């Protein structure tokens, strides 16, 4: 079966700081037309930083869209033209104050492929040494060191509510 | 540390079919103001349907935002006022043609808490019996039965690119 949709028109709705919204008109495999509301996003990285003592550095951050603070792994948005490996190193140091000797790619995921072009590159960071934290203005982040076993328990018990964090913890813990 | 942000203003940018975009002005814990671009979304469900023969029913679907067809578990958006349990049963039958004797909640995640209010309720479905498929207009979905061991291999090898699918497979496979 041919699944591909072909874009035959596009309308820009909003050009914001982080989000850009457009409505595409597509031709379906059966010849009919449909509309697709698409958020254009630059992409992002996330990092599972595992310390020598077996704890994972995580961040607690208020997420307005979720209406609560969530426990997540360090993450951030790609700068224009930025290499994901470099972005992972930068975001890790900015959010946690640590640098990694080794940053190993884990996977790449689309968090919401139904409506956002965002793709997240996930990494496992080991060999951590102190650098310096440098949070973006308006970023309120609390650093938490979570033991590996506790992180796994939380992931399997439904206590991790951020999708990228849940994916990355479960994959990383299987590869340590 | 107080992490909460307080909304002091909101501007509606777009009211679409699936997406609604607004820009909120928030007061940060330090007293400063900042803007938050927020996609308001009704929420969704996803289901890991495990057959008696140990295969998982998955769907291959073209995702315009990802520019490719992705292998995912059955999923769909909540109707206004719809109970997530009922939505999971409905979407499972619509997308796969199967009904489940047992639908067990696995977890609830925010796929993109940085900018979308979408929350996905994930379920494990067992005791599958034939019902009838009934895809939405414009939905082109190919049904695939994936052996449990192959699904786990793909998840750990980075071959699952959809975040909800990666989370749900890894959690479900640990609870079977």
Interface residues (C-beta under 8 A of the other chain):
Chain A: X1 X3 X4 X5 X7 X13 X14 X16 X17 X18 X19 X21 X23 X24 X26 X28 X29 X30 X32 X34 X35 X36 X37 X38 X39 X60 X61 X62 X63 X64 X65 X66 X67 X69 X70 X72 X106 X107 X108 X109 X110 X111 X112 X113 X114 X115 X116 X117 X118 X119 X120 X137 X138 X140 X142 X155 X156 X158 X160 X161 X162 X163 X164 X166 X167 X170 X171 X174 X175
Chain B: X1 X3 X4 X5 X7 X13 X14 X16 X17 X18 X19 X21 X23 X24 X26 X28 X29 X30 X32 X34 X35 X36 X37 X38 X39 X60 X61 X62 X63 X64 X65 X66 X67 X69 X70 X72 X106 X107 X108 X109 X110 X111 X112 X113 X114 X115 X116 X117 X118 X119 X120 X137 X138 X140 X142 X155 X156 X158 X160 X161 X162 X163 X164 X166 X167 X170 X171 X174 X175
